[in-house]
Amino acid sequence: LNATGSPFMTKGGFGDTLAGICGAFLARGVDAFVAAQAACYLNGKAGELAAKEKTEGVLASDLIEALPRAGAPSHSWLPSWGPVPLPTCSLSTSRDSRVCA
């Protein structure tokens, strides 16, 4: 259960910020369930901070600006944030498809 967020976040764009944050975690190689948990927390926390300043006028872009102040949660279920090695890809001769290892 996530206890972060604000009633002022019930507008267009706030779900998009959540999806973007989750996608960023997934792109770094974070487990899908952990990425969803961390994204919910950060989206809610940044939304709280933005809503505290803008109240009813808060926009999703305000949430994005508040993300650095929300910081990464210090929960044990979050992995370290070091670089994630990318797979090596090459074109396959059959049907020009990519082969990644």
N, C-alpha and C positions, 0 to 999 in steps of 0.2 A: 504494500500500500504506500502510495506517495502522498506526503502531506504538504507538498509545496504547490504554489500556484495562487491565482487570484480570480475572483469572479469577473474582473475586468478583462480577463483573457478570453472571454467567450465571443470573439469576433473573428472575422476572416483573417487568415495569415498565421495564426498561432499554431495551428496544426502543421502548417508548412515548416515553421521553425523547428518544431519537434521532429518532423521527418528529416530535416536537414542535419540536425544535431546527431540523430541516430545514424544517419548515413555516414557522417564523418567518423563516428566511432567504428562502424563496420568497415570503412575503408582503411582504418588503421589496424584491422585484424582482430578487433575485440569480438568476443563471443556474442552472438545475436541477443541472447537473453540479458547479458550484462550490459550490452550497448543500449537496449531498450530501457533498462532500469536507470542507467546513468543519464540518458537523454531526457527521460521524464523528470528526474531530479533537477538537472541543469535548466531545462526549459521552464520548469515551475519556479525555481529560485530566481532566475533572471527575470521572469514575468512578475514576480513579487516586487523585486527591486524597481523595475520600470513602472509598475502600477503605483508604487509608493510615491513616485515623483509626478506621474502624469494623471493619476486617478482614472476617471472615466474616459479620458482622451488618449489612453495608451494605445499604441500601435505595435504591430509585430516588429517593425523596424526599431522601435525603442527597446524591445526585448533583445534584439541582436546587439545593440549598443551596450546593454547591461551584462552581457555574457562574461566579459573579463572580470567584472566585479563579483559575479556569482561564484567564480572559481571552480575548480574540480573538487568534488566531495572527497573527503578522506575516509572512505569506507573500505573495509578489507576486501570487498568483492571487486574492487576496481584494479585492473592490471597496471603495471608501470606504463608510462607514456613514451617509452623509447621508440626509435624508428622501427617500422615493420618492413622486413625485406620483401621486395616485389618479386613475383614469379618471372622467370625467363621465358619469353614467348618467341615463337618463330612461325612462319607460314608453312603449312603442310602442302604437299604437292596435290593431295586429293581435295578438289573443290575449293581451293584457296582458303581453307579454314585455319584458324590459329591453334597451335599446340603449345600449351604452357606447362611448365614443370616447376 
